[in-house]
């Protein structure tokens, strides 16, 4: 028996070592038969690809046996997407691509079957980080607001968190490096907490994705795709620098990546520094300054039937918490109150490819340390500054050695194991198990949430069924969450938190249908349920939260939030015109919200966590037009509307104002040998007045912002240099966003901001 086991082991090793296949061919222009250079040939499931050389030739080695999706894409041409069967040692695939003015399609990673957008049953918004940066965004949280249906709750310009169709905080789950990002996102003033350096693209699932991701995906998912490793036997590098005039902001990063046939490596280091931003009235918002340091690195090893990669991200952010228009300063050092947040994100992803099936295992370990330093602690310790003292000394004060008033350490171990079954006819199926173990510990004198342990586990199954002109996707999932919180304080004292032991179960279903009504028209219908277990703040809070100026009291008897959302979309697309309209209706049971009870504690209004059924509804509509022969000129328009109502007739808080964006842009692939990839745009984004507000919110007036920009790649002595220039709020408009947390203090948003950027590939 022992000999049999040894023989089987060697046979398996031989299978992995020697069952290696290759794919090669040429890519040409269908019209003139000229070879196309730098065409991307990519296997999404294998995460492996290459580009064509000057003769249009490509070759990919070490491919497993089986059927895999292949995507061939090139700017200005129709994207080719088919399932290719790899059976022989050498398979050939040569193609002729047809020109198209429609933008190049990309593979959607956040949904389980890795399909192009037109092939997906679920509509997912996707945007490259480069597109968001070209629009002049200071950071990732601001950049995502260029995606229809997505906004950001902001505290100045340094702190922002995503809002998807009116839902935010713990109702929107962020994924990075293939794992969930956990950084105490329950807080209103707790930002996204990740740098856009080393991020390739962002995908947004607008609606409940609990089937795919579990609790906290009730409102949607923000999925951040890290930059890919270099193609086989390539070495790439780049340096990127940005300057922002309004906040005198400096942003930069540099990266290098190299790949052999089996081993791949990449590293990127970046950072940014900003002073207090100026409003449209030319006043600086005191303590809106922020600084960030970021490191991302990765290592991968790939054989024909096996691939594994490890990625690590270190991020440290020092974020001022603005409260007033006070001292006008351009100092970059933190003054109190401010946050100091350090995150370590370690992830591993391993894939084993069998004949027509595969197994994927993703593990993640996230350590998040959130510290908040508050100015009132100096007063309590008698550290008063006499009048006439040098204020610069206070602003440049070294905070090392000072104890943080709030010091929370959150450690999250997550796992995601999925098996992609062998395809049976037109049916693809994935089964999996996901979960996490999370530990929260307090080290400061203030305790917002208690020391606690949270455990999640969920099992899921989802299938995609392909017909001739339609597709169906079905899914089912069961989850269980347990929360064990420790007692904090003394019974009867202010701020006392009782011990907590709760468990939550949820059963969810999802169904979707996509049909090609004609060659140019697609319609999608999706119905999905979702859930969210109450977080520790909602269950246990009992004290003042300095970042929000509220005294919050939790409710340990809160139930799961549960929702059912229906999405209906219609899309038309031909060579020169695109149009879409999406509508949704989201019915939420036991929606958790804060409501003031009219009392005051220590100068702060008391807010209680309540539950009530709610409805959110609205949608997006847009068009994209580019008329022949002016294919380089594009006219785009999109409109977003969201409404949120409580069952008792009140309005939900933090519902974005309806907005309408109109853009005129041009793209020139090549002007001459030394000037190419040119673009330019002018955008008018109009926000309507928001008067449907909750009882403790203020209405917001209408305003419009004018933005413009242009850029190109310039070749200097054969060295390409990408240059971009943009100006946001070019008319220096004074305005207050409805989702600004500084609105109640009458503090306006950022005024005119000019961004100059340079990128140098090495």
N, C-alpha and C positions, 0 to 999 in steps of 0.2 A: 504493500500500500504506500509506503514511504517513497519507493522508487517511482510509483505512478504520479504522486504529487510533484516530485522533482521534475519529472518529464513534462507534466502539464505547465509548470512554472516556466521552464525553458522555452516551451512552445509559445507561451504567451509573450515572453520577452522577445522571441524571434519575430512574432507578429508585429510588435510595436517597433522593433528595430529595422525590419527589412520591408514591411508592407508600405513602401513609400511610393507615391505617385506624383506626377507632375502635370502641369497644364501650360500650354504655350499657344501662341498664335499672333496674328497681326490685326491692328485696328486701322481702318481707313475712312476717309470721307466718302460717303456714298455718291455724291454728285461728281467730284473731280478725281476720285480714286487716289488722292494724295494721302500718304501715311500721316497719322496724327500722333504727335509727341505729347508726353505727360498725361495721357489718358489713365484714369484710375480704374484698376481691376481689383475687386475686393470681395472676399467671402465674409459676410457679416457674422455668421455663426462661428466661423473659425478665427475671426478677427485677424485675418491675414490677407495681404494683398501686395500689389506692386504698381508701377506705372510703365507706360511704353517708352521706348527709346526713340531716337530721331528717325528710325526706320519704321516706327509703329509696332515694333516687336516687343513682346513681353514673355516672361516665363516665371511660373511659380512652382517651387519644389516642395517636397515633404508634405504632400496632401494625403489625407486618409481616404480610404475607400468608402463610397456612399453617395447619397444625394444631398447637395448643398446649394443654397441660394447664392448666386453670383450677381454682382452689380457692376456694370461698366458705365462710368460717368465722365463727362467732360463738359466744361463750360461752353455754352452755345450749341449743344447737341442734345438730342433726346436720350434720356437715361435708359439703358438696357438692363432688364431684371428678369432672370429666369432661374429655374431649378436645374442644376447641371449634375449629371451622374458621373462620378469618377470611378471607373472600373479598371482601366488599363494602367500600365506603368507610365504611359505617356498619352495624354488626351489633348486634342487640338481644338481650339475655338477661335476662329477668325470672324471679325464682324465689320460691317460697314454702317457707320452712324449717320443719322439724318440731322441736319441742322434744325435748330428750334430757338425761338426767342424766349421761350419759357425758361425760368430759372432751373438749374440743375437740381434734381431730386436727391434727397439723402435718405439713408436707412434710419428708421425710428428704433431706438434702443430701449426706451422705457417700457414698451409693450413686449410681451413674451416671445413673439414669433419673428421679430427683426425684419419687418417688411418696409417697403417704401410707403410714403404717405398715401398714395392713391390705392394701395393694396390693403391698407389697414381698415378694419371694421370700426375701430375707435379713432376719432379725430384727435390728433396730437399736434400742438403747435411746436414748431422748431425754429430756432434762430442760432446762427453762429455767433460766438463771442466777438469775432472780428466785426460783424455787422453792428452789434451793440456798441462797441468801442468807437467805430467810425461815426456814430451818431453823437459822440461827445460825452458819453456817460462817465461820471466820476468813479463809480464802482458798480459792482454786479447788481446790487439792490435797485439802483436807479436804472440800469440798463434794461432789466426785464420789463419795465413799464412801457417799453416800445412794442410789446407783444399784446395784441388785442385781448381784452378780458383780464389782463394782469395789471395790478397796481402795487403800490408799496406804502405801508404805514411807516412814516419817517419821523425821526427825531433829529432835526438838522439835516446835514448831508452825509454824515458819517454813519448813521444808524438807520437801517431800513429793513423791513421784513415783507415777504411777498403776500399779496392779497389776490386770490383767484376767485373771480365772480362773487365777491363780497365776503369770502371766508378767509381767515388768516390764523396766525398763532399756531396752536396745536392742531388745528383742523387742516393745515397744509403741511405735507411731509416733504422734506428736502433730502435728496439722495446725492451723494458724491462718492466717487471711486467705487460705485456699485453697492454702497452700504448707506443706511440711514444716518443722517447728521443729527446728533443730539447735543444741544448746547443750552439747555434751560430755555427753550423757545416759548415758554408760557408767558414770559414778561413782555409788556407792551414796548418797553425800551430795550429789549434784547434783539439785536439785529441778526442779519443772515449769518454773519460770522465766517465767511469764506471769501478768499480773493479770486478775482477772475483770471489771474496769472496761472497758466497751466490748465485752463479749462478750454475745451475746443468748442462746445456748443451747449445749449440749454434746450430741454424739451419740457413742455407743460401739458400735463393731463388735467383738463378742466372738468372736474366732476369727481364723484366718489371712485377711488381706486383701491378700496379696502380689499377687494378680491385679490389684487396683485401685491399689496403692501401692508395690509392689516390696519390696526388702529392708527389714528392721526392722519390717515389719507382720506378722511371723510369728505374734505373739500377739494382735494386734488393733490398733485405731485409736481414738484419742481425737480427735474432730473438733470444733473450736471454731468456731462460727459468729459472725462479727462482727455488731454491730448494723447494721440496715438503714438506708439513707438515708431521709430524710423523703419522704412522699408528694408528688406533684406540687403545686407552688404552696403548700406548707406550710412553716412555720417552727416547730421544736420545740426545747425546752431543758429541762434538769432539773438539780437539785442533790441529791446523796445523801450523807448523813452517818451514820456508825455508831460506836458506842462498845462496847468489850468489857471487861467488868469484871475478868476474871482477869488479863489482861496489860496492863491500862490502855490497851488498844489504841484508836487513833484511825484511822478509815478514811473517806476521802471522795473523791468525784469529781464533776465538773461537765461537762456536755456541751451542745453546741448543734449543730443541723443544719437546713439549709435546702435547698429544691429548687425550681427553676423547671421549665418544661416539658422542658428538655434538660439543664440543668446542676444538679449536686447536690454538696453539701459537708457534711462533719461533722467535729467535733473534740471530743475528751474528754481532760481532764487529771485524774489522780487520784494518790493517795498514801496510805501507811499507816505507822504507827509503833507498835511494841509493845515493852514492857519484858519482862524475864524472866517466864515463866509460872509459876504456882503449881500444885503437885500437890494431890491430895486430902488430903495431910497438911499443907497450908498452908506448904510449903517452895518457895521459888523456885529454879528450875533455872538455875544460873549460866550466863550467856552464851547464853541461848535467845532473846534480843532480836533484833529485825529491823526494817529500814526499807525502804520501797520508794517509788519515783517512777515514774509511768507516763504516757505521752502516746500517744494514738491519733488519727489524722486520716485523712480520705479525700476524694477528689475524683472525680466521675463525670460522664461526658457520654454522652447517650443520644439516638439517632435511632431511626427506626422499624426499620431493619434493622441497626443497629450500636450497640454499647454498649461503653464502656471505663471502667475505674475503676482508680485508683491508691490504695493504702493504705500508711500508714507507722505503725510502732509503735516508740517508744523506751521502754526499761525499764531502770531501775537498781535493784539490790537489794543491800543490805548485810546479810549474814546471819551471826549468831553461830553458832559450832559448839560446842554444849554438851558438857561432859565430866564434870561433877560437880555435886553440891549444895554450893556453896561460899559465897562472899560474897553476902549477901542485899541486893540492890540494886534500885532502880527507875530506874536510869540508862538512857537510850535510846541512848547513844553506844556504838559498837563497841569491844570489847576482843578481844585476840587469844586464840585463833585465830578468824578470821572470813573470810568470802568477800565480795568485791566484784565483782558481775557486771553487765555492761552489754551490752544487746542492741539492735541496730537491725534492724528487719524491714521491708523494702520489697517490695511486691508489686504486680503489675499483672494485671488480668484483662480480656480483650477478647473480645467475641462478635460474630460476623457471622451473620445469619439469612437463609438462602435460603428458597425455597419448599419447606417440609417437611423441611429439613435445616439444620444449623448447624455452625459451626466455633468452638471455644473455645481461646484461647491464654492460659495462666497462666505468668507469669515471677516469680521470687522471688530476692531478694538478702538474705541474713542475715549480719550481723556479730555475733559473740559474743566478748566479752572476759571471761575468767574469771581473777580474781586471788585468791590465798589468802595471807593474812598469818599467820605462825606465831610464837607467843610465844618459842620457843626461840632465835630469831635474836637477840633482845635479850641473852640470856645469853651467846651466843657472842661478841657484840660488847662484853661487859663492862658492859652496862647493867643493873646490879643495883639493886634498890630496897632501901634500908636500912629496917630495922624502925622503925616509927613514922612513916614518910613518909605523906603524905596519900594515901590510896588513891583518893580521888575524882579526883586529878590523873591517876592511871594510867588510871582508867576513862574519863575525858573526854579522853584523849590524842588529839592531832591526828596522824593517820597520813599526812597529805599529805607527799609527798616521800620517804616510806619505800618502799623497793623491796619488791615482793611476792616471797615465796619461790617461788610458782608463778604464772606469768603466761602464759596460753595465749590465742591469738587464732585463732578459727575463722571462716572465710568460706565461705559456701555459695551457689552460684548454681544455682537449680533451674528446670526447665521442665516443662510439662505441656501437650501439644497433643492435643486430642481432636476428632474429627469425628463428629457425630451424623448418620448416613445417613438418607436419606429413608425413611420407614416403608413397608414392603412388606407389605400385608395386616395381619396381627397381629404382625409382627416388627419390633422396634426394635433397631438395632445401632449400637455405638460402637466406633471404632478409634482408637488413639492411640499416642503416643510420649512417654515420660517419662524424666527423668534429672537428674543433678546433677554439678557440679564443686565439689569441696571441698578447701580448703587449711587445714592446721593449722600454726601457727608458735608457737615457744616464745621467751619473752623473760625468764623468771625463771631463777634458778640451779638450781631443781629441774625435772626433766623426767620427767613421768609417761608421756607418749607422744611419739614423735619428730615432728619436722617431716615432713609427709607430704602427698601429693596423692591424693585419691580421686575416681574417675570412675565414674558409673553411667549406664547406658542400658537402657531396657526398651521393648518394643513389646507392645501388647495388643489384643485384640478381644473384645467381650462382646455378647451378644444377649439380649433379653427377648422371649419368645413368649407372647402372651396367648390363652388359650382361653376358653370360655364360663364354666367354673367352676374353672379352674386356670391356673397360669402356670409357665413353665419359664425358667430363666436359665442360660446357658452362657458360659464364658469360657476364653481361652487367653492365655498370656503367656510371653515369653522375656526374660531379664535377663543383663547382664554387668557385673561390677564389677572395676575394677583399683585396686590400692593400691601406691603408690611411697613408701616411707619412707626417710628419710635416716639415716645412721649418726650415733650420738651417743656421745661419750666415747672412752676409750682401751681397746683390747682388753686384757682381763685385770683392769681396774679394776672396782670395785664400781659397779653402775649402768650398765655399758656396754650399749648397744643397737646391734645390727648393722643394716646396711642391709636393706631389705625390698622385694621386688617380687613381688606375687602377683596372680592374677586368679581370679575365681569366676564360673561360669555357672550358670543355673538355668532350668528349664522348669516351668511351673505350670499347673494346670487347676482349674476350679471348675464345679460343677453344682448347681443348686437346683431344687426343685419345691415349689410351694404349691398346695393344693387347698382349696376351700370344701366341706367335708363336708356342711354344711347352712347354713341362713341364719345361724346363730350360731356355727358351729364351723369353725376354720381349722387346718390342719396344714401344717407346713413341714419339708422334709428338705433339708439342704445338706451337700455333701461338697466340701472344698477343700484343696488343697495349698499350702504356703507355704515360705519359706526365709529365712535370715538369714546374711549373710556375717559372719565374725568381725570384731570391731572392733579398732582399734589397740591398745587396752589389753590385750585378750586375746592379741594376736599378739606384742607387743613389750615389755610391762612388765618392769622389772627394778629394783625399788627399793621403798622405804617410801612408803606413801600415808598421809600424816598424818591425813587425814579418816577413814580406816578402821582405823588402827592395825594395818596388815598390811604385810608385805613380799611383794609380788606378783611372780611370775615368769611371763611370757607363754610362748606356744608358737607359733612361726611356722609349724608344720605343721598347724594346725587346719583342718578342712574346714568347708564350709557346714553349718549346721543346716538340717534339712529336716523338714517335718511334714505329716501328713494328719489333718484333723479332720472328724469327722462330728457334725452337729447335728440333733437331732430335737425338734420342739416341737408342742404342742397348745394351742389357745386357744379358750376359750368366752366369748361376750359377748352379753348381752341388755341391756335397758334398765336393769336394776338390779343385775346381777351379772356379774362378770368373773372368769375363772380361767385360769391358764396354767401349763404345766410345760415346762421346757427341759432336755434332757439332752445332754451332749457327751462325746466320747472323742477325745483328742488324742495321736497317736502321733508322737514326735519322734525322729529319727535324729541321732546325733552331737551331743546336747545338751552345751553348754559350761558348765562349772561350776568353782568354786574348791574346792580341797581342801588342808588343811594337811598338810605332810610331817613334822611333828614337830620341826623345827629352828627356831632363833631367830637373827635378824640384827638388830643394833643395838636389841635389846629388843623387836622385833616378830616375831610368829610368821610363818613363811614359808608362803605359799599358792601352789599351782601350778594353772594352768589345765588342766583335763582334759576329755575328751569321752567320752560314753557314751549309749546309747539310753535314752529315758525315756518314760513315759506319764503324762498328766494327764487326769483324768476327774472328772465331777461334774455340776452343773447348778443350776437355780434353779426355784422354784415359788412362786406367789403367788395371792392372791385380793383382790377389791375388791367390797364389798357396800354398797349404799345402798337402803334399803327405802322404797317409796312408802307414805304421803305424806311421809315424812321424807327427801326427796331431798337435803336440805342436810347430812345426817349420813352420814359415810363411815367404814367399817371396812376397814382394809387389813392384809394380812399377807404377808410374803415370806420365803423361806428359801433360803440359798445354801450349797452344799457343794462343796469342791474337795479332791482328793487327787493327790499327785504322787509317782511311784516311779521310781527308777533301775533299770536292767536287772539290776544285781547284787543287788537287794533293798533297797538303801538308800532314803532319802527325799530328795526335792528340797528345797532351801532356800527360805525365804520363801514358803511356801504359807500363805495366809490361814486363820485359824481359821473353822470353820463358824459361821454366824450366822443369827439369826432375829429379824426386825423386825416389831413389831405397832404399828399406829397407829390412833388414833381422832381424826377431824378433822371440822370443820364448815365450811361455806361459805355465806355469806349475801350474795346479790348486792346487796340493797338493804334497809336497815333503815328509813331515812327519807330525805328530800331531802338531808340534811347528813351522812349516815353510810351508806357503801356499801362493796362489795367486802370484807366482813368475813370473817375466817377464824380458826381456832384448831386446835391439835392437841396431842396428848399421845402420845409414842412411847416404847416400851420396846425397846431393842436389846440382844439377848443374844448374847454370844460364848461358844462352847463351848471347853473346854480343848483345846489343841493339843499333842498328845504325839507325833505323827508328824513328827519333826524330823530334819534332817540331822545328820551326826556332830559338827559344830562349833556347832550351835544349842542353845539352851536351850528346854525345854518351857514353855508358858504356861498359867496357870490360867484357869478360866472367870470371867466377870464380866458384869454387866448395867448398862446406862446408861439413866437416865430423863431424857427431854427433853420440854419443852413450849414452846408459844408461841402468840401471837395477834397480830392486826393488822387494820387497816381504813383506809379512806380517809375523812378528815374534811374537810368543806367549811367553811372559815372566810372569811366575806365573799367568797364565790364563788371562793375560792382552794383547790383541793383539796390536801391534805397527806396522804401515806401514812405511817402510823406502825406500827412493828412492835416487838414485845418477845418475846424468846425466852430460854430458860435450858437449857443443855446440861449433862449430868451434874449434875442439880439436887440429887442426894443427896450430892454431893461424894465420889464413890466413889474409893478408891485402887485403881489398876489399872495393868497394863503390857500394852500391845498386843503381839501376837506379831510384828507388822511394825515395831515401834519399834527403831531402831538404837541406842537408849540402854538397851535391855533388859539387855545384858551388864554394864552398870555399875549395874544395880539402880535406874535412874532411872524414876520413874513418869510416866504421861501426865498431861495437863492435868485439873485439878479442875473445880469448878463455874465456869461461864462464862456471864454474863448479857449479852445483846446488845440494845442499844436503837438503833433505826434510824429515820431520818426521810428521806423523799424528797419533793421539792417540784418538780412540773412547772411550767415557766415559760411 
